[in-house]
């Protein structure tokens, strides 16, 4: 930074962190400082801001010169008594940045304190140089000079306003940073309902640019997005009351199929008159995780079949469905691999696991999609069949038995012959699932006791 | 509260009526004067210190706003001169240290009676009618290098500054440089290289002795000639040395000149 702005070439790079944020107009301050210097008849007037650390930061100068921040002097100026008018410059050590600016030594100083919160050592420093040219000491001029002190409150107020603007701008900047960088889509509808703001994330969802928009632009984009949702009808109904109830808070998932957005909306500061905020949170990944967790909780890890818990949950639902529709009674099949313990003992657990997987696959291939084949544990399986008459049920049971025995299961430890036994029952009246399965279990026991590799039925009517 | 002199690691030594104040250059601290110190101490009262941001724990004294210009350092110097009662002292400055002395002297004519500038420059940038030695693009590259990897930058920069293949001096310079916090070093380098004291220099009222190395990557001899022509009372000795730090690499050559230029002063005193 050149010491005399007008006298030396400009350097393109600022050397100091700029005390003055770009964009704040200094015109008012410059005008005030110019006027005050002329009114006081001073040669130079420097206006600066200084806080507790005493470091004076340049605000404005008349004539227009660039002075650099300086320490020490501001608190000393504040401590001095200026009520009797200017003091000799020798009483103070003027900082070198000021001295170098002056083309003659300073003769007198006068200081107008303008303490403001957060910058209590601020003020305006009037400087008279030595060997002054003669000036007209008319009463008008003297009268003007005596009134210069009245400018202090104006200067203070300017500093406060400036501080307020700076803080507002900083707050706004911080808000912008946050608004732009949060991973959520954000829409802010201003309280007056005319315009709104959308951030970058939201702009991507809306396929428009971020920033300030009219409310109708935003409403149109939001409606378009909502109408693409699988649950569009539900959402339309959900948001209908918003048109009347300003203070409503709502949360819903907008299901766009490939994309699921959890959308929360609430009035700003709890009052609809302040405006409304919409937060769009991408929960697609969460949904996939949830879905996977649900599957994991419902299935048997080894075979991929339903597990015991899911079997009972789905079984109860199936019975209720049968009760409601009055269709054919639900049939229950209990299946068990014969001599499974011996297979494990002879071929090892790994081979045993392979047998379980292969038999599961064979059984499943013989069943319809809606038949609820499950692994209840160990080598024990169960199936619930619906909508089938007794002969149909028996036929399926027999097919399952044959499928299991159709060919040896080849494992890394050798080919293994597998047989299964099956107990079959049909539901009696409004019999519970537990009762139904108990009877199927009894039939299975009978199949085992009868020599295994067979189907034993406990049906409503004897088959001929 | 500790005095500025204490906080800037001030030290007084030597015997003599006249006070010599030594102001080191960029990347150095007061230990840079070791080669000249015996000569000074046997003739003068010697005042040394570290500029803000330099020396051990230099960051404690550094304020990015206050020290964003040479004048912040000049104010520190004026405070020290006041504290140690050094009226009419001889100020010996190296590089930026000499220009800080110029600023202080212009601000307060009473304190400094003579300035010795070793490899000083009022402006490092080339201008239409002035050859400072650097283009802005070169300086921007230097700042970028410092900001990107301070250590790597120093490994290339220091040998250039030292200018002679003297490993001990290079190591010593690196030791002083690495005491600085890299961000402060960058801010200070930027402040120095972008500074323009050309309009201030002619306002010096005290005599100036200029010592300019024959070959110096930071300051061309043309700059020394320019200064001699602009300062009212200036003498120039171009010394037959290479590098920007002749007081470290060739103290004898400096002493040679000092004997000639300063001896009449302290003998008269």
Contacts between the chains, C-beta under 8 A, distances in Angstrom:
chain1	res1	chain2	res2	distance
A	1	B	69	6.1
A	1	B	194	7.8
A	2	B	196	5.0
A	2	B	199	7.0
A	3	B	71	7.8
A	3	B	197	7.4
A	3	B	199	6.3
A	3	B	200	5.7
A	4	B	199	5.5
A	7	B	199	5.0
A	8	B	196	5.4
A	8	B	198	6.2
A	8	B	199	5.0
A	9	B	127	5.8
A	9	B	196	7.1
A	11	B	125	7.0
A	11	B	194	4.8
A	11	B	196	6.2
A	12	B	136	6.1
A	13	B	136	7.6
A	13	B	139	8.0
A	13	B	140	7.7
A	13	B	190	6.8
A	13	B	194	5.5
A	15	B	68	5.7
A	15	B	69	6.4
A	15	B	190	6.0
A	15	B	191	4.7
A	15	B	194	5.0
A	15	B	195	7.2
A	16	B	64	7.2
A	16	B	65	6.4
A	16	B	68	3.0
A	16	B	69	6.6
A	16	B	191	7.5
A	17	B	64	5.7
A	17	B	65	6.6
A	17	B	68	6.9
A	19	B	65	6.7
A	53	B	63	7.9
A	55	B	63	6.5
A	55	B	65	5.8
A	55	B	66	5.6
A	57	B	65	6.6
A	68	B	68	6.5
A	68	B	69	3.9
A	68	B	71	5.1
A	68	B	72	6.8
A	69	B	65	4.3
A	69	B	66	5.5
A	69	B	68	6.6
A	69	B	69	7.8
A	69	B	72	7.1
A	70	B	66	6.9
A	70	B	71	6.9
A	70	B	72	7.1
A	70	B	75	6.1
A	71	B	63	7.4
A	71	B	66	5.2
A	71	B	72	7.4
A	71	B	75	6.5
A	72	B	75	7.2
A	72	B	79	7.6
A	93	B	78	6.8
A	93	B	79	7.8
A	93	B	82	7.2
A	93	B	108	7.9
A	94	B	107	7.2
A	95	B	71	6.6
A	95	B	75	5.0
A	95	B	107	7.5
A	96	B	71	4.5
A	96	B	74	3.9
A	96	B	75	5.4
A	96	B	78	6.4
A	96	B	103	5.1
A	96	B	104	5.9
A	96	B	106	7.4
A	96	B	107	3.5
A	96	B	108	7.5
A	97	B	69	6.5
A	97	B	71	3.7
A	97	B	72	7.8
A	97	B	74	7.9
A	97	B	75	7.7
A	98	B	107	7.9
A	99	B	106	6.8
A	99	B	107	3.5
A	99	B	108	6.7
A	100	B	71	6.8
A	100	B	103	6.2
A	100	B	106	5.3
A	100	B	107	5.7
A	100	B	200	5.5
A	100	B	203	7.5
